[in-house]
Amino acid sequence: MFSVVIIRSNAVSPDPRVEKTACWLFQSGYKVTVLGWDRERKSPRTETRQGYHIVRYQKRAVYGGGLKNLLKFLMFNLWIWWKLLFTKFDIVHACDLDTVIPSWFAARLKGKKVVFDIFDIHSEAHFGNSKNWFRKILKFVEKFFINHADAVIIVDESRRQQINGTNPRRLEVIYNVPDGSLIEKVLNSQMVESRENVENRRFRIGYVGVLQEGRMLKELLDLVGNNENLELYIAGFGILEDEVKKAAEKYSNIYFFGKVSYEQALKIYSKCDVIFAVYDPTIPNHRYSSPNKVFEALALGIPVIVAKGTGIDNLVATESIGYAVEYGNLEEIKSVFYEVRHRSVEERKAFAERARRLFLDKYSPEKMREKLLGLYKRLLGN
């Protein structure tokens, strides 16, 4: 039996992409261990979930703390190195730059394989358009590990352009698609709303994810709070969490669910009329974004709103699965809400059926699973 260690710098509670990867590998006969960082110390130190084992580093740190977390980040990397030295593995699957450095050195020491799974390019995700020396160093380091890992995974075809100038040994695109069994479970539990109910209730907007700047969340809270015809279902965690809590306490049409499981997230979305995924395109990493929300919306048959110039807007427009708006343009967003709200029940049903067919035909988790397992087989020569 081949052994895999997946490493992520969060608690994996939840982390849909990591959880899917671990499940797919375990179901295919691999022994899987996940190493994570529980910065809030709210999860158990060890846990077995769906056959794979999770071990968590439990030193407190603030999400979005930047360079203030540097020492804690270095300690986390030392912990990864120590764990890998005394763990048997054939492949280490490192998620993002903040885990790949100790993973690569430990794998090379043991003569094992390294998969560099790039969720975000750190030099662009955390330092935007800055040209400071630290960002330049990060960019150089990222390029080194892209070129020297045994395989690189990116989340969208557009990311090929983002890593232009590198020469990965193997490159695979695996989209951020939702778990198929959970989608079916949620869809099967849905109640079909009558025309009267849809027309008479408030229009529901859904957002589940990191609560941070650059996603129009403050503007959305204000827009919904001051419009009695709208409702916002919002969940997640991050630096804007306190502001979201206060808005939910102030306004009766804003519902904050806190940090939720992936299944809960899908259930929240299934009750909504539209999913909100508007990221600031001036942040370089957002120009190549591939949010889970887009594929979750597709799988659930719900239109999604994204920002123009974020890469994913091309897919949304080409496949006609939602709307691309100018970032910061509230009037354009309100007009989208109005248009979707006034769709008939028949139009909503037709859209949902077409979106779900598209998901199964082109973006299904089964297709992504096949890509991952094929990559692993090539790496192991089996």
C-alpha positions as CSV (number, residue, x, y, z in Angstrom):
1,M,0.0,0.0,0.0
2,F,1.4,3.4,-1.0
3,S,1.3,6.1,1.7
4,V,0.5,9.8,1.1
5,V,0.9,12.8,3.5
6,I,-1.2,15.9,2.5
7,I,-0.1,19.1,4.2
8,R,-2.2,22.3,4.6
9,S,-1.7,25.4,6.7
10,N,-5.3,25.4,8.1
11,A,-7.2,23.0,10.4
12,V,-8.9,21.2,7.4
13,S,-12.2,21.8,9.2
14,P,-13.4,22.3,6.6
15,D,-11.2,22.5,3.6
16,P,-13.2,20.9,0.7
17,R,-10.3,20.5,-1.8
18,V,-8.0,18.8,0.8
19,E,-10.9,16.6,2.0
20,K,-11.8,15.5,-1.5
21,T,-8.2,14.7,-2.3
22,A,-7.8,12.7,0.8
23,C,-11.0,10.8,0.2
24,W,-10.2,10.0,-3.4
25,L,-6.8,8.7,-2.5
26,F,-8.0,6.6,0.4
27,Q,-10.9,5.1,-1.6
28,S,-8.3,4.1,-4.3
29,G,-6.2,2.2,-1.8
30,Y,-3.7,4.7,-0.5
31,K,-2.9,5.2,3.2
32,V,-3.5,8.9,3.8
33,T,-2.4,11.2,6.6
34,V,-3.3,15.0,6.6
35,L,-1.1,17.4,8.5
36,G,-2.8,20.8,9.3
37,W,-2.5,23.9,11.4
38,D,-5.3,24.6,13.9
39,R,-4.7,28.3,14.5
40,E,-7.8,28.7,16.6
41,R,-7.4,25.5,18.6
42,K,-11.0,24.6,18.0
43,S,-10.5,21.2,16.4
44,P,-9.2,17.9,18.0
45,R,-5.4,17.4,17.8
46,T,-6.0,14.1,16.0
47,E,-9.0,12.8,14.1
48,T,-9.9,10.0,11.7
49,R,-12.4,11.0,9.0
50,Q,-13.7,8.8,6.2
51,G,-10.7,6.5,6.5
52,Y,-7.9,9.0,6.5
53,H,-6.1,10.4,9.5
54,I,-5.7,14.1,10.5
55,V,-3.0,15.4,12.8
56,R,-3.0,19.1,13.7
57,Y,-0.4,21.6,14.9
58,Q,-2.1,23.6,17.6
59,K,-0.3,26.9,18.1
60,R,-2.5,30.0,18.0
61,A,-2.1,32.5,15.1
62,V,-4.3,35.1,13.5
63,Y,-5.7,34.5,9.9
64,G,-4.5,37.3,7.7
65,G,-1.8,38.3,10.1
66,G,0.9,38.5,7.4
67,L,4.4,39.1,8.6
68,K,3.2,39.2,12.2
69,N,2.8,35.5,11.9
70,L,6.3,34.9,10.5
71,L,7.8,33.3,13.6
72,K,4.8,31.1,14.1
73,F,4.8,30.1,10.5
74,L,8.5,29.1,10.8
75,M,7.6,27.0,13.8
76,F,4.8,25.3,11.9
77,N,7.2,24.5,9.0
78,L,9.7,23.0,11.5
79,W,6.8,20.8,12.9
80,I,6.1,19.7,9.3
81,W,9.7,18.8,8.8
82,W,9.9,16.9,12.1
83,K,6.7,14.9,11.4
84,L,7.8,14.0,7.9
85,L,11.1,12.7,9.2
86,F,9.4,10.2,11.3
87,T,6.4,9.4,9.0
88,K,6.5,6.7,6.3
89,F,5.3,8.1,2.9
90,D,5.8,7.6,-0.8
91,I,4.4,11.0,-1.8
92,V,4.0,14.2,0.1
93,H,1.2,16.4,-1.3
94,A,2.0,20.0,-0.2
95,C,-0.7,22.6,-0.6
96,D,0.7,26.1,-1.4
97,L,4.0,27.7,-0.7
98,D,3.5,27.8,3.0
99,T,3.9,24.0,3.3
100,V,6.1,23.0,0.2
101,I,9.5,24.0,1.6
102,P,9.8,21.5,4.4
103,S,7.9,18.9,2.4
104,W,10.3,19.2,-0.6
105,F,13.5,18.9,1.6
106,A,12.0,15.9,3.6
107,A,11.0,14.1,0.4
108,R,14.4,14.7,-1.2
109,L,16.1,13.4,1.9
110,K,14.1,10.2,1.8
111,G,14.1,9.8,-2.0
112,K,10.3,10.3,-2.3
113,K,8.0,12.3,-4.5
114,V,6.6,15.8,-4.0
115,V,3.3,17.1,-5.4
116,F,3.0,20.9,-5.3
117,D,-0.8,21.7,-5.2
118,I,-1.1,25.4,-5.9
119,F,-4.4,26.8,-4.5
120,D,-3.0,30.4,-4.6
121,I,0.2,32.0,-5.7
122,H,1.3,33.4,-2.4
123,S,3.5,36.2,-3.7
124,E,0.3,37.6,-5.4
125,A,-2.4,36.5,-3.0
126,H,-0.8,38.1,0.0
127,F,1.2,41.0,-1.4
128,G,-1.0,42.2,-4.3
129,N,0.7,44.6,-6.6
130,S,3.5,45.4,-4.1
131,K,7.0,45.4,-5.5
132,N,8.7,45.1,-2.1
133,W,11.7,42.8,-1.6
134,F,9.8,40.1,0.3
135,R,7.3,39.6,-2.5
136,K,10.2,39.2,-5.0
137,I,11.8,36.6,-2.7
138,L,8.5,34.7,-2.5
139,K,8.1,34.8,-6.2
140,F,11.6,33.4,-6.8
141,V,11.0,30.6,-4.2
142,E,7.6,29.7,-5.7
143,K,9.2,29.4,-9.2
144,F,11.9,27.2,-7.8
145,F,9.5,24.7,-6.3
146,I,7.2,24.7,-9.3
147,N,10.3,23.7,-11.4
148,H,11.6,21.2,-8.9
149,A,8.5,19.4,-7.6
150,D,7.8,16.1,-9.2
151,A,4.3,17.3,-10.1
152,V,2.3,20.6,-10.0
153,I,-1.4,20.9,-9.7
154,I,-3.3,24.1,-10.6
155,V,-7.0,24.9,-10.1
156,D,-7.8,26.4,-13.4
157,E,-6.6,26.5,-17.0
158,S,-6.0,30.3,-16.6
159,R,-3.4,29.6,-14.0
160,R,-1.1,28.3,-16.8
161,Q,-0.6,32.0,-17.7
162,Q,0.0,32.9,-14.0
163,I,2.9,30.4,-13.8
164,N,4.3,31.4,-17.2
165,G,8.1,31.3,-17.2
166,T,8.3,28.1,-15.1
167,N,8.9,24.6,-16.4
168,P,7.1,22.0,-14.2
169,R,8.0,18.4,-14.7
170,R,4.3,17.4,-14.7
171,L,1.3,19.7,-14.7
172,E,-2.3,18.8,-14.1
173,V,-5.4,21.0,-13.9
174,I,-7.9,19.9,-11.2
175,Y,-10.9,22.2,-10.8
176,N,-12.4,23.1,-7.4
177,V,-15.4,21.0,-7.9
178,P,-17.7,20.0,-5.0
179,D,-18.1,16.4,-3.7
180,G,-20.6,14.6,-5.9
181,S,-22.2,12.5,-3.1
182,L,-22.8,15.6,-1.0
183,I,-24.4,17.4,-4.0
184,E,-26.8,14.5,-4.5
185,K,-27.6,14.4,-0.8
186,V,-28.4,18.1,-0.7
187,L,-30.4,18.1,-4.0
188,N,-32.4,15.1,-2.8
189,S,-33.3,16.9,0.4
190,Q,-34.4,20.1,-1.4
191,M,-38.1,21.2,-1.3
192,V,-39.4,22.4,-4.6
193,E,-40.8,25.9,-4.0
194,S,-44.1,27.0,-5.4
195,R,-44.4,30.1,-7.6
196,E,-46.2,31.9,-4.9
197,N,-43.6,31.3,-2.3
198,V,-40.7,32.4,-4.6
199,E,-42.6,35.6,-5.4
200,N,-43.6,36.5,-1.9
201,R,-40.5,35.8,0.1
202,R,-37.3,37.9,0.2
203,F,-34.6,37.4,-2.5
204,R,-31.8,35.3,-1.0
205,I,-28.1,35.9,-1.6
206,G,-25.5,33.3,-0.4
207,Y,-21.8,33.7,0.6
208,V,-19.8,31.0,2.3
209,G,-16.0,31.5,2.5
210,V,-13.2,33.5,4.0
211,L,-14.4,36.8,5.4
212,Q,-11.8,39.2,4.2
213,E,-11.3,42.4,2.3
214,G,-11.4,42.4,-1.5
215,R,-14.7,40.5,-1.8
216,M,-17.2,43.4,-1.5
217,L,-18.6,41.9,1.7
218,K,-18.8,45.2,3.6
219,E,-20.8,46.7,0.7
220,L,-23.0,43.6,0.5
221,L,-23.8,43.8,4.2
222,D,-24.8,47.4,3.8
223,L,-26.8,46.9,0.7
224,V,-28.8,44.0,2.1
225,G,-29.2,45.5,5.5
226,N,-30.9,48.6,4.0
227,N,-33.2,46.7,1.6
228,E,-36.1,44.8,3.2
229,N,-36.6,42.8,0.0
230,L,-33.2,41.0,0.2
231,E,-31.8,38.4,2.6
232,L,-28.1,37.4,3.0
233,Y,-27.1,34.0,4.2
234,I,-23.4,34.3,5.1
235,A,-21.0,31.9,6.7
236,G,-17.2,31.6,7.2
237,F,-14.4,33.1,9.3
238,G,-11.7,35.7,8.9
239,I,-10.7,39.2,9.8
240,L,-14.2,40.6,8.9
241,E,-16.0,38.1,11.2
242,D,-16.8,40.7,13.9
243,E,-18.3,43.1,11.3
244,V,-20.4,40.3,9.9
245,K,-21.6,39.4,13.4
246,K,-22.5,43.0,14.2
247,A,-24.4,43.3,10.9
248,A,-26.4,40.1,11.6
249,E,-27.3,41.5,15.1
250,K,-28.3,44.8,13.6
251,Y,-30.3,43.7,10.6
252,S,-33.1,41.1,10.7
253,N,-32.5,40.0,7.1
254,I,-28.8,39.0,7.5
255,Y,-28.1,35.5,8.9
256,F,-24.6,34.6,10.0
257,F,-23.9,30.9,10.5
258,G,-20.2,31.2,11.5
259,K,-17.8,28.5,10.5
260,V,-19.7,25.6,8.9
261,S,-19.0,22.1,7.5
262,Y,-18.9,21.7,3.8
263,E,-22.3,19.9,3.8
264,Q,-23.8,22.8,5.8
265,A,-22.3,25.2,3.3
266,L,-24.0,23.4,0.4
267,K,-27.3,23.3,2.3
268,I,-27.1,27.1,2.9
269,Y,-26.4,27.7,-0.9
270,S,-29.3,25.3,-1.8
271,K,-31.7,27.7,-0.1
272,C,-30.4,30.8,-2.0
273,D,-31.4,32.4,-5.3
274,V,-27.9,33.5,-6.2
275,I,-24.4,32.9,-5.0
276,F,-22.0,35.8,-4.5
277,A,-18.3,35.5,-5.5
278,V,-17.2,39.0,-6.4
279,Y,-13.4,39.3,-6.0
280,D,-11.3,42.4,-6.5
281,P,-9.5,42.0,-9.9
282,T,-6.8,44.5,-8.9
283,I,-5.4,41.8,-6.6
284,P,-3.2,39.8,-9.0
285,N,-4.2,36.4,-7.6
286,H,-7.9,37.2,-8.1
287,R,-7.3,37.6,-11.8
288,Y,-6.7,33.8,-11.9
289,S,-9.3,32.9,-9.3
290,S,-11.2,29.6,-9.5
291,P,-13.6,29.9,-6.5
292,N,-15.3,26.7,-5.2
293,K,-18.5,28.8,-5.3
294,V,-18.7,28.9,-9.1
295,F,-18.7,25.1,-9.3
296,E,-20.9,24.7,-6.3
297,A,-23.4,27.0,-8.0
298,L,-23.1,25.0,-11.2
299,A,-23.7,21.7,-9.4
300,L,-26.7,23.1,-7.5
301,G,-28.2,24.8,-10.5
302,I,-28.0,28.3,-9.0
303,P,-26.7,31.4,-10.9
304,V,-23.4,32.9,-9.6
305,I,-22.2,36.5,-9.6
306,V,-18.4,37.1,-10.2
307,A,-16.3,40.2,-11.0
308,K,-15.1,41.0,-14.5
309,G,-11.4,40.5,-15.0
310,T,-11.0,37.7,-12.5
311,G,-10.4,34.9,-15.0
312,I,-13.4,32.8,-13.9
313,D,-15.6,35.5,-15.5
314,N,-14.7,33.9,-18.9
315,L,-16.1,30.5,-17.8
316,V,-19.2,32.1,-16.3
317,A,-19.9,34.1,-19.5
318,T,-19.0,31.3,-22.0
319,E,-21.2,28.7,-20.2
320,S,-24.0,31.3,-19.3
321,I,-24.1,30.1,-15.7
322,G,-24.3,33.6,-14.1
323,Y,-23.3,37.2,-14.3
324,A,-20.0,39.1,-14.4
325,V,-20.1,42.6,-12.9
326,E,-17.7,45.5,-12.5
327,Y,-16.1,45.2,-9.0
328,G,-17.6,47.8,-6.7
329,N,-20.6,48.6,-8.9
330,L,-23.5,48.2,-6.6
331,E,-26.0,49.4,-9.2
332,E,-25.0,46.6,-11.5
333,I,-25.2,44.1,-8.7
334,K,-28.7,45.3,-7.8
335,S,-29.8,45.0,-11.4
336,V,-28.6,41.4,-11.4
337,F,-30.6,40.7,-8.2
338,Y,-33.7,42.2,-9.9
339,E,-33.3,40.2,-13.0
340,V,-32.8,36.9,-11.2
341,R,-35.7,37.6,-8.8
342,H,-38.1,38.1,-11.6
343,R,-37.4,34.8,-13.4
344,S,-40.3,32.6,-13.5
345,V,-40.4,29.2,-11.8
346,E,-40.1,27.6,-15.2
347,E,-37.1,29.7,-16.1
348,R,-35.4,28.8,-12.8
349,K,-36.0,25.1,-13.4
350,A,-34.7,25.2,-17.0
351,F,-31.5,27.0,-15.8
352,A,-31.0,24.5,-13.0
353,E,-31.3,21.5,-15.3
354,R,-28.9,22.9,-17.9
355,A,-26.3,23.9,-15.2
356,R,-26.4,20.5,-13.6
357,R,-26.0,18.7,-17.0
358,L,-23.0,20.9,-17.8
359,F,-21.5,20.1,-14.4
360,L,-21.8,16.4,-14.9
361,D,-20.6,16.5,-18.6
362,K,-17.5,18.8,-18.1
363,Y,-16.7,19.5,-14.5
364,S,-17.8,16.4,-12.5
365,P,-15.8,15.2,-9.5
366,E,-15.4,11.9,-11.2
367,K,-13.4,13.5,-14.0
368,M,-11.2,15.4,-11.5
369,R,-10.7,12.2,-9.5
370,E,-9.5,10.4,-12.6
371,K,-7.0,13.2,-13.3
372,L,-5.6,13.0,-9.7
373,L,-5.3,9.2,-9.7
374,G,-3.7,9.2,-13.1
375,L,-1.1,11.7,-12.0
376,Y,-0.3,9.6,-8.9
377,K,0.1,6.4,-11.0
378,R,2.5,8.2,-13.4
379,L,4.5,9.4,-10.4
380,L,4.8,6.0,-8.8
381,G,5.3,4.2,-12.1
382,N,2.4,1.9,-11.4
